[in-house]
C-alpha cells in the first residue's frame, strides 16, 4: 500500500508488450531480450527509478485475460512470473483489466478466483503494490473485492459527459447495480447513481472505484467538473487524473488542487457518503429520467472534539437551471435516527463551504507557467513555491503540501486550508440552503458546536 494519506499520481505502463513476444517462460520478464530494449534501453527498473525521483508512484497496466484491451499480451495464466517482474521493476500500482478473459466470468466464484490469483502473486513478492481490480463491475466485485484487491471498478468505462444516455452503457435506474453488460461510454451521473447502492461495501484499504477523473478533458462545463470531483471525493473513490497534465487549463488545475475537497476523500475514517434522497427534475437525460437533484452526507473524523464527528454534505443539481436546494438536519443525519430522532438534529452546526477557497485562475496559471519552464519540466520542481506578481507572498502559503504533511495529520492539526470557509451556522432542527449551479454541486463540511448532547460514533 502507499503510505497513509498520500496522494499519488500513477503513471500508466500499458501496451508495452506486443502479442507474440513471450519466450518459453511466457512471462513479461523476458521482453527486454525480445526487441524491447529499443523502447526502454535502460530497462523498466530504470524507468521506475526516474519516476520515483520525481516523488511519483509507478503504475503498471495488465489484464486478467489472454490479451489486454489494446490487444497486447495479458497476464492470465502467467500471474506469478508477471508479478515478480512488476516487483523487480519497482512497480507501485497495478491496474488489472478484464478484456479477453476467455470466459472465466459469469459468477462471483469464477471472477474472484481469477483476480485472486494475481493478488496472491503480488503479495508473494513482498513488495507493497496497490492492486486495482478492473472488471467493470461484472459478477459484483464489491462483494468479494475487499479480500482480493485494494479497489474495484464498479461500472463500464467513463466518458467525458455529464448525463447523456448511451446504449453502450445500458444499465440505468433502480436496477443499475445489477448490470450484466457494464458496457462503456458511461456518463458521470450514470456511474454516480450506480455507486449509491453499494457505498457500504467500501472500507479503508478497499474502495469502490468509479473510474478515472475526466476533469480537464474539455467536454463538460466547469460546474460539471466541480460536481464530478466532489462526487468522487465524497464516496472515497480513488482520484486518478485522466487528463493530459502537459496541457492543462488553469480552471481545471484549480479543481484538481482543491485540498479541502481532497481532505474529504482522504478522511481517516474512510467512510463513504451515502445518498439520502433523489428527486427527478428537468435534466437532459430523458431515457434515464435525468440525474435529478440529490442529497448525500456522511461521517468525517471530528476536528472539534473527539465526541463529535464532522459531516460532509453534498448537494448535486442535475437540473438544467440553477436551483436553490435545501437539506434538513433530519435528512443529513438520518442514519443516526429516523424522523428527526438523531441527537445531531438537536445541535447547532458550523457550515464550511469546501469550494469557497478555490484557487484563482491567475494563481493556477502562474503555477502552470512556472512548471512549463524548460529547466523545471523533468526535475520534480515544486511550482507552488513561486511568488505571485513579484510579491513576497508565496503561492505556497495558500496551498496544502501533502508531501510534507499527510491529510490525516493536517486534519488533526485543524489546518484551515483543509476545513473550508465558514459561511453560516445551522441551528437545531434547521435547514442548510444553497444555490447550486446547473449540473453543479455544493459541498460543505459541518462541524459540531458542542452542547450537552454527546455524539455516539457508529460501529
C-alpha positions, 0 to 999 in steps of 0.5 A, spaced: 500 500 500 502 507 499 503 510 505 497 513 509 494 519 506 498 520 500 496 522 494 499 519 488 499 520 481 500 513 477 503 513 471 500 508 466 505 502 463 500 499 458 501 496 451 508 495 452 508 488 450 506 486 443 502 479 442 507 474 440 513 476 444 513 471 450 519 466 450 518 459 453 517 462 460 511 466 457 512 471 462 513 479 461 520 478 464 523 476 458 521 482 453 527 486 454 531 480 450 525 480 445 526 487 441 524 491 447 530 494 449 529 499 443 523 502 447 526 502 454 534 501 453 535 502 460 530 497 462 523 498 466 527 498 473 530 504 470 524 507 468 521 506 475 527 509 478 526 516 474 519 516 476 520 515 483 525 521 483 520 525 481 516 523 488 511 519 483 508 512 484 509 507 478 503 504 475 503 498 471 497 496 466 495 488 465 489 484 464 486 478 467 485 475 460 489 472 454 490 479 451 489 486 454 484 491 451 489 494 446 490 487 444 497 486 447 499 480 451 495 479 458 497 476 464 492 470 465 495 464 466 502 467 467 500 471 474 506 469 478 512 470 473 508 477 471 508 479 478 515 478 480 517 482 474 512 488 476 516 487 483 523 487 480 521 493 476 519 497 482 512 497 480 507 501 485 500 500 482 497 495 478 491 496 474 488 489 472 483 489 466 478 484 464 478 484 456 479 477 453 478 473 459 476 467 455 470 466 459 472 465 466 466 470 468 459 469 469 459 468 477 462 471 483 466 464 484 469 464 477 471 472 477 474 472 484 478 466 483 481 469 477 483 476 480 485 472 486 490 469 483 494 475 481 493 478 488 496 472 491 502 473 486 503 480 488 503 479 495 508 473 494 513 478 492 513 482 498 513 488 495 507 493 497 503 494 490 496 497 490 492 492 486 486 495 482 481 490 480 478 492 473 472 488 471 467 493 470 463 491 475 461 484 472 459 478 477 459 484 483 466 485 485 464 489 491 462 483 494 468 479 494 473 485 492 475 487 499 479 480 500 482 480 493 484 487 491 485 494 494 479 497 489 474 495 484 471 498 478 464 498 479 461 500 472 463 500 464 468 505 462 467 513 463 466 518 458 467 525 458 459 527 459 455 529 464 448 525 463 447 523 456 444 516 455 448 511 451 446 504 449 453 502 450 452 503 457 445 500 458 444 499 465 440 505 468 435 506 474 433 502 480 436 496 477 443 499 475 447 495 480 445 489 477 448 490 470 450 484 466 453 488 460 457 494 464 458 496 457 462 503 456 461 510 454 458 511 461 456 518 463 458 521 470 451 521 473 450 514 470 456 511 474 454 516 480 447 513 481 450 506 480 455 507 486 449 509 491 447 502 492 453 499 494 457 505 498 457 500 504 461 495 501 467 500 501 472 500 507 479 503 508 484 499 504 478 497 499 474 502 495 469 502 490 472 505 484 468 509 479 473 510 474 478 515 472 477 523 473 475 526 466 476 533 469 480 537 464 478 533 458 474 539 455 467 536 454 463 538 460 462 545 463 466 547 469 460 546 474 460 539 471 467 538 473 466 541 480 460 536 481 464 530 478 470 531 483 466 532 489 462 526 487 468 522 487 471 525 493 465 524 497 464 516 496 472 515 497 473 513 490 480 513 488 482 520 484 486 518 478 487 524 473 485 522 466 487 528 463 493 530 459 497 534 465 502 537 459 496 541 457 492 543 462 487 549 463 488 553 469 480 552 471 481 545 471 488 545 475 484 549 480 479 543 481 484 538 481 488 542 487 482 543 491 485 540 498 479 541 502 475 537 497 481 532 497 481 532 505 474 529 504 476 523 500 482 522 504 478 522 511 481 517 516 475 514 517 474 512 510 467 512 510 463 513 504 457 518 503 451 515 502 445 518 498 439 520 502 434 522 497 433 523 489 428 527 486 427 527 478 427 534 475 428 537 468 435 534 466 437 532 459 437 525 460 430 523 458 431 515 457 434 515 464 429 520 467 435 525 468 440 525 474 435 529 478 437 533 484 440 529 490 442 529 497 448 525 500 452 526 507 456 522 511 461 521 517 468 525 517 473 524 523 471 530 528 476 536 528 472 539 534 472 534 539 473 527 539 465 526 541 463 529 535 464 527 528 464 532 522 459 531 516 460 532 509 454 534 505 453 534 498 448 537 494 448 535 486 443 539 481 442 535 475 437 540 473 438 544 467 437 551 471 440 553 477 436 551 483 436 553 490 436 546 494 435 545 501 437 539 506 434 538 513 438 536 519 433 530 519 435 528 512 443 529 513 443 525 519 438 520 518 442 514 519 443 516 526 435 516 527 429 516 523 424 522 523 428 527 526 430 522 532 438 523 531 441 527 537 445 531 531 438 534 529 438 537 536 445 541 535 447 547 532 452 546 526 458 550 523 457 550 515 464 550 511 463 551 504 469 546 501 469 550 494 469 557 497 477 557 497 478 555 490 484 557 487 484 563 482 485 562 475 491 567 475 494 563 481 493 556 477 496 559 471 502 562 474 503 555 477 502 552 470 507 557 467 512 556 472 512 548 471 512 549 463 519 552 464 524 548 460 529 547 466 523 545 471 519 540 466 523 533 468 526 535 475 520 534 480 520 542 481 515 544 486 511 550 482 507 552 488 513 555 491 513 561 486 511 568 488 505 571 485 506 578 481 513 579 484 510 579 491 513 576 497 507 572 498 508 565 496 503 561 492 505 556 497 502 559 503 495 558 500 496 551 498 496 544 502 503 540 501 501 533 502 508 531 501 510 534 507 504 533 511 499 527 510 491 529 510 490 525 516 495 529 520 493 536 517 486 534 519 488 533 526 492 539 526 485 543 524 489 546 518 484 551 515 486 550 508 483 543 509 476 545 513 473 550 508 470 557 509 465 558 514 459 561 511 453 560 516 451 556 522 445 551 522 441 551 528 437 545 531 432 542 527 434 547 521 435 547 514 442 548 510 440 552 503 444 553 497 444 555 490 447 550 486 449 551 479 446 547 473 449 540 473 453 543 479 454 541 486 455 544 493 459 541 498 460 543 505 463 540 511 459 541 518 462 541 524 459 540 531 458 546 536 458 542 542 452 542 547 450 537 552 448 532 547 454 527 546 455 524 539 455 516 539 460 514 533 457 508 529 460 501 529 
